[in-house]
Amino acid sequence: MESETAKTTLTMTSLRKESRLRTITALLRKDWQLYSLLILPIIYLIIFKYGPMLGNVIAFRRFVPGGSIFGETWVGFRYFQMFIQDPTFWKVFGNTLMLGGLALLFTFPVPIIFALLLNEVKSKRFKKFVQTASYLPHFLSIVIVAGMILQLTAVNGSINGMVSFFTGDSIPFMQRAEWFRTIYITSEVWQGMGWGAILYLAALTTIDDSLYEAARIDGANRWKQTLHITIPGILPTIVTLLILNMGNFLAVGFEKILLLYNPLIYETSDVISTYLYRVGLQSSNFSYATAIGLFESIIGLILVFSVNAISRRLTQRSLW
């Protein structure tokens, strides 16, 4: 009896698999043109995203320039012990956490607030003008943005022109470590505010207008409508972007910091990515740099899973 039940279960399982396979085959035959568009993106991901992951093995092996790309000898966790015992690493790790936290605190909510304010604008012409003007900084090259920042904050720059007009003294902003975080976060907000608001503006268009009409009939003002209709309406988008941003929490903008910082302000500007650049590329210590990069990636992965779990528990919304 048991053998017959087992045979029946196996038969049902095989039938389900065959049915699934037929369904997939039918979908591929029907929409093969659409699925063919995935070929190039998949090849790109394999070559440039998943393939390089094999190189992470040199975090556990000693890499010698000119030797095997997978290292020469197995050293275990030696490079991990090196950066854990290195006080310089913990200093740049603290700077990375500080800049990442400030960036999340200011650059994440500002596009939401900007989109909500822009949604209240009645003049379509003015709204389009503001949208276009706010998008433009995103398309500027990082080199151009860094050059603008250095020019504006120079001793004889525009900002110091106003400072000296009121105080009589100039401030060497880019030579004082305490000013770097303010300058960097301000530039990030200016450059990403308009572009970050695009998704929220798109999400706002999906909210049913009848909900606002019902709220107005019940006597709700604009603030209450925003609080009880607009924000809940775009909450899934907010949660999704927050989870995705947490994955890049430690990946603070490498290019901009590299172009802006100098030895005088290493105290607050030196982050993991710039430290990796110096010890990995300039000092040719590739295994050590790979170990630090792998450590950073693992922390990012843990943050993504943690925020996703917290979001699922608190808001019943998550990426998976």
N, C-alpha and C positions, 0 to 999 in steps of 0.2 A: 504493500500500500504506500509506504513511504517512497519507494523507488518510483512508483507511478506519479506521485505528487512532484517529486524532483524533476522527472522527465517533462511533466506538464509545465512546470515553472521555467525550465530551460527553453522549451518550445515557445512559450509566451515571450520570453526575453528576446529570443532570436527574431521572432516576428516583429516585435517593437523596433528592434534595430534595423531590420529590413525596411519597415515602413518609414522610419526616420530617414534612412538613406535614400529611399525613393523620393521623399519630400524634398530633401536637399538637392538631389539631382534634377528634379522638376523645376525648382526655383532657379538653379544655375542655368538650365536650358532656356527658361523663360526670360530671365533678366541678365543674360551673360554680358551684355554691353555695359551695364551698370557695375557688375562685379569686376569686369576687366579694368575699370578705373582704379581699383584698389591695388593693382599689381605694382605700380611705381611707388606709391607710399609704403607698401610692405617691404619692397626691396630697399628703400631708403632707410626704414627703421632697422632692418636686419644689418645693413652695412655700417650705418653711422651711429646707431643707438645700442643694439644688442650685441653686435660683434665686438666693439671696444670693451664690453664688460669682461671679456676673457683676459684683458690686460690687468684686471684687478688682482690676478694671482701674484704679481710682483710685489704686492704688499706683504706677502709671506715668503718671498724668495729674493735673493740678492741679485739686483740687475746690474750688469756691467755693460756700458756702451760698447757696441760692436759685437756683443755676444747674442745669445738667444733672447728673443723678445719676451719670453716667459721666465726669464731669470736663469741664474746659473746654479745656485745652491739654496736649499731650503733653510730658512732662518726662523720659521714659526712666527711668534708674536714680538719679535725683537724690535721692529720699527714702531709698533704700537706702544711698547714700553718706553721707547725713546721720546715720543711726543707727549706721553702721559707724564714723564719726569722732566719735561722741558718747560721752564717757567714762561718762556717767550710764547709758546703755543697757547697756554692758558690765558695769557694777556690778550692775544689776538682773538681767542675764542670768546672772551668777555666782551671785547669790542664788537664782535659779530653779533652776539646776543643783544647788545644794547642797540646797535643800528637796526637789526632785524625787528626788535620790539618796537622801536620808535617808528620805523617804516610801516609796520602793521597798524600801529595806533593812529597814525595820521593819514597815510596814503590809502588805507582801505576804506574808512568811513567817508572821506572827503568826496570821492566820486558818487557815493550814494546820496549824500546831502545835495551835491551839485545837480544830480539828476532830478531829485525831488523839487528843488527850486526851479529848475528849467522847465519842469512839467507844469508849473503854475503860470508860466508866461503865456499870455494870450496872443500877443503879436507874433505871427508866424515868421515875418521877415526878421524881426529882432532875434527870435529864437534861433533861426538858421545862422544868423551872423555870429551869435555867441557860441553855438555849437562848432562852427567852422574855426573860429579863432581859438577855441579851447583844444581842438584836435591837433592843430598845427605843431605845437611843441613836441608831440610824440614822434613826428616824422623827421625831426632834426637829428642829424648825426650826433652821437655821443661826443665826438671830438669837437663839434661846433658848440654844443651845450657846455662842455668843460671850458672851452676858450671864452665863451661869454661869461661864465662864472668867474674865471680868473681875471678877466678884464673889469668886471663890475666890482669885484672885491679887492682890486689892486690898491696900493697906497694912494695912487693918483686917479683911481677909478671914480665912477659915478656915485657909488654908495658913500665912499669916503669924502666925496665933495660935499654931500649933504651933512655928513657927520662933522666935518671940520667947520662947516658954516655955522652950526649950532654950538659946537663944543670948542672949536679952535684946534683940535687935535685929530690926527688920523689914526686908524686902527689897522695894523697889519693882519687882516683876518686869516689869511692862509699861512701865517707863520705862528699862529696861536692855536694850540690843540683844542682849547675849550670852545672855539667857534666852528670847528669842522662839522660836528653833528647837526648843528642848526642849519648850516649852509647846505649840507647834503640832503637833509630831509625836506627843506624848502624847495630845492630844485626838483626832487622826486615828486612832490605834490604838484608843482607847476607843470612838469612834463607829463604826468600820467593822469591828471584829473579829468580832462576831457575825454581821453581815450577810454579810461576806465568806466566812464558814465554811459558808454554806448549800450552795453548789455543791460544796464538798469533801465535805460530809456526804452529799449526794445521790450523788456519785461512789463513796463508800465502800460504799453499799448495792448497787452493781453487782458488787462483787468476790465471786467464788464461794467459799462457805464451805468447800467441799471442799479448797481450797488450804490453808486454815488447819489443817484436820484432818490433811492429809498432812504439813504442817510439824511439827505437834505429835507425830505418830508418829515423825518423824525426830529428835525431841528439840530442836526450835527453841523458844527462849523467846519472850516477848512482844516483846522488842526486835528479835530476828532476824526474827520474823514481820512486824513493822512495816517493817523495813528491806528485806526481800526480797519481800514480798507487797503490803503496804498502799501504800507509796510508789510502787512501779511501777504499781500498779493505778490510782492517781489522777494519774499523771504526765501523761497527755494533757490533763487538765483544768488542771493546773498550767502546762503549756507554753502552752496556749491563752490563759489569763488573763494570763500574763506578756507575751505578744505584744501583747494588747489594752491592757494597762497601759502598755506602752512608747509607744504612740501618744499617751497623755495625760501623758507624762513631764514636758513643759514646761508643761502646763496645770494648774499647782498651784492648789489651791482658792481662787478669786478672792473669793468671797463672805466666807468666814471671815477671810481675811487683811485684806480691806477693813474689816471690822467690828472687827478686833483692833488693827491697826497704827496708829501715830501718828508724827509727825515725829521724835520722840526715838529711835525704833527703826527708822527707814528703812534704816539701815546693813545690817541683816540681814533685814528683813521686806519690803522693797520688791521685788516680782517683776515679770515682764513684764506680766502681766494688770493689775496695779494701775497700773503705769507707763502702759500703754495707756489706761486709764481717765482718767488725769490729762491726758495730752497729746492724746487723741482727743476725749473728751466735754467735759472741763472747759476745755481750751484750744482746742477746735474745730479741731484740726489733723488732720482725718480722713484725708487722704492719707498723712501720715507714720505714723499709727497703723495704717493698712491695710498699709503696707509691712512694718512690724514683725510684724503678725499673720500675713502671708503667709510671712515668714521663719520664724516659729515653726512654722507648719503644715508647711512643707517639711522642717524638721528632724525633726518628729514622723513624717512619712511615711518619711523615710530610716531612722529608728530602727526602725519597724515592719518594713520590708523587710529590714533588717540582722539583727534578732533572729530573724525568720522563717527566713532563710537559714542562720544559725548553728544554730538548733534543728533544721532539717532535716538538716544535716550531722552534728551530734553525737548527736541522739536519734532521727533518722528520723521525727520528728513535726513537723508544721507546719500553718498555716492553709490554705495552698495550695501 
